[in-house]
Amino acid sequence: MRTVVLDTSVLLQLFLGERGSEAAKTLMTAYAAGRLPLALPEFGLLEFAGALSKHEQRGRLKPQEVDGMLEDLLGLGIRWVPSAGLLGQSVVFARQTGRGVSDGAFLALAERLEATLVTADASLVEACRGKLAFVTPLEDAVEALGL
């Protein structure tokens, strides 16, 4: 079973019910059933919390909603991989794709684990097109992973 690395955009789809949330829910259902191993870089927790915090600051989420989502995320039992060991390759991928080092960390983890990186970030997909075959858009992931 091939491991899947989800980036923060997929977590946001899942928890905020945004565009693509059905595909994100299908991935999480497969994970919960033991059919899809998941891994994320540990700093993804902070990135996710930061995005939720922005929603809270803009009045789109209440503090208790943010707190609940963070607790729910931690309760999923996802494999959180320390980010320090991804640093060098993260910078390489940032240079290769013209993206930030945080995107590079998700790419580095997927490469290290020989995993598929699933993202809802269309600009990341475009930046990786023709360079990194292990990147899959969320809207294609269910079919691509055979779920």
VMD Tcl script that draws the C-alpha trace (Angstrom):
set ca {
  {0.00 0.00 0.00}
  {1.57 3.28 -1.12}
  {1.71 6.03 1.49}
  {0.02 9.34 0.74}
  {1.30 12.72 1.89}
  {-1.48 15.30 2.17}
  {-0.57 18.95 2.12}
  {-2.31 21.57 4.21}
  {-4.64 22.55 1.38}
  {-6.24 19.10 1.55}
  {-6.67 19.32 5.32}
  {-8.38 22.67 4.87}
  {-10.72 21.17 2.28}
  {-11.54 18.39 4.70}
  {-12.15 20.51 7.79}
  {-13.68 23.59 6.19}
  {-15.83 21.77 3.66}
  {-14.48 23.81 0.77}
  {-14.27 22.86 -2.89}
  {-12.93 19.33 -3.17}
  {-14.03 18.31 0.29}
  {-15.76 15.13 -0.99}
  {-12.47 13.82 -2.39}
  {-10.71 14.73 0.88}
  {-13.41 12.88 2.84}
  {-12.97 9.81 0.62}
  {-9.21 9.81 1.33}
  {-9.83 10.10 5.08}
  {-12.41 7.30 4.98}
  {-9.84 5.06 3.29}
  {-7.26 6.09 5.91}
  {-9.68 5.34 8.78}
  {-10.39 1.92 7.25}
  {-6.67 1.12 7.15}
  {-6.52 1.18 3.34}
  {-4.44 4.35 2.96}
  {-1.36 5.17 5.06}
  {-0.96 8.92 5.58}
  {2.05 11.03 6.55}
  {2.61 14.75 6.86}
  {5.57 16.89 7.87}
  {5.17 17.91 11.49}
  {5.21 21.63 10.70}
  {1.96 21.02 8.80}
  {0.24 21.21 12.17}
  {1.40 24.81 12.54}
  {0.55 25.65 8.96}
  {-2.97 24.25 9.43}
  {-3.41 26.06 12.75}
  {-2.20 29.29 11.13}
  {-4.75 29.00 8.34}
  {-7.54 28.35 10.83}
  {-6.36 31.30 12.91}
  {-6.71 33.57 9.86}
  {-10.28 32.33 9.40}
  {-10.94 33.08 13.06}
  {-9.45 36.56 12.82}
  {-11.67 37.30 9.82}
  {-14.75 36.15 11.73}
  {-15.32 33.03 9.62}
  {-14.67 30.63 12.53}
  {-15.29 30.88 16.24}
  {-12.43 30.14 18.67}
  {-14.12 26.94 19.88}
  {-14.47 25.76 16.26}
  {-10.75 26.26 15.67}
  {-9.90 24.48 18.93}
  {-12.20 21.60 18.00}
  {-10.69 21.22 14.53}
  {-7.18 21.15 15.97}
  {-8.19 18.50 18.50}
  {-9.90 16.50 15.76}
  {-6.81 16.66 13.55}
  {-4.56 15.45 16.36}
  {-7.05 12.69 17.14}
  {-6.79 11.21 13.66}
  {-3.51 9.48 14.49}
  {-1.77 10.69 11.34}
  {1.96 10.02 11.13}
  {3.67 13.38 11.71}
  {7.26 13.33 10.43}
  {9.82 15.69 12.01}
  {10.64 18.49 9.59}
  {14.32 19.01 10.39}
  {15.38 15.99 8.35}
  {13.55 17.37 5.31}
  {15.28 20.76 5.27}
  {17.96 20.20 2.63}
  {15.69 18.52 0.09}
  {12.94 21.06 0.85}
  {15.22 23.84 -0.34}
  {16.17 21.84 -3.45}
  {12.50 21.35 -4.34}
  {11.73 25.02 -3.63}
  {14.41 25.99 -6.16}
  {13.29 23.37 -8.67}
  {9.64 24.39 -8.58}
  {9.85 28.09 -7.76}
  {7.66 27.45 -4.71}
  {8.29 28.09 -1.03}
  {10.33 25.88 1.25}
  {7.17 24.73 3.06}
  {5.82 23.29 -0.20}
  {9.26 21.83 -0.73}
  {8.97 20.01 2.60}
  {5.78 18.25 1.53}
  {7.51 17.29 -1.72}
  {10.63 16.12 0.14}
  {8.57 13.93 2.46}
  {6.68 12.38 -0.44}
  {9.96 11.65 -2.22}
  {11.56 10.20 0.91}
  {8.60 7.88 1.57}
  {8.14 7.04 -2.12}
  {4.64 8.37 -1.59}
  {2.06 10.26 -3.59}
  {1.63 13.92 -2.62}
  {-2.01 14.95 -2.85}
  {-2.71 18.69 -3.00}
  {-5.67 20.98 -3.60}
  {-3.24 23.75 -4.57}
  {-3.53 24.12 -8.36}
  {-0.47 26.36 -8.56}
  {1.64 23.69 -6.82}
  {0.37 21.07 -9.27}
  {1.28 23.35 -12.16}
  {4.75 24.09 -10.72}
  {5.44 20.35 -10.48}
  {3.97 19.35 -13.85}
  {6.57 17.55 -15.94}
  {9.07 17.59 -13.07}
  {7.64 15.54 -10.22}
  {5.34 12.70 -11.21}
  {4.40 11.87 -7.62}
  {2.22 15.01 -7.23}
  {-1.51 14.44 -7.72}
  {-4.30 17.03 -7.63}
  {-6.97 16.33 -5.04}
  {-9.69 16.12 -7.68}
  {-7.82 13.23 -9.38}
  {-6.57 11.48 -6.25}
  {-9.48 9.13 -5.55}
  {-9.26 7.61 -9.01}
  {-5.45 7.73 -9.18}
  {-5.17 5.88 -5.85}
  {-7.84 3.33 -6.79}
  {-10.24 4.25 -3.99}
}
mol new
graphics top color blue
foreach p $ca { graphics top sphere $p radius 0.5 }
foreach p [lrange $ca 0 end-1] q [lrange $ca 1 end] { graphics top cylinder $p $q radius 0.2 }
display resetview
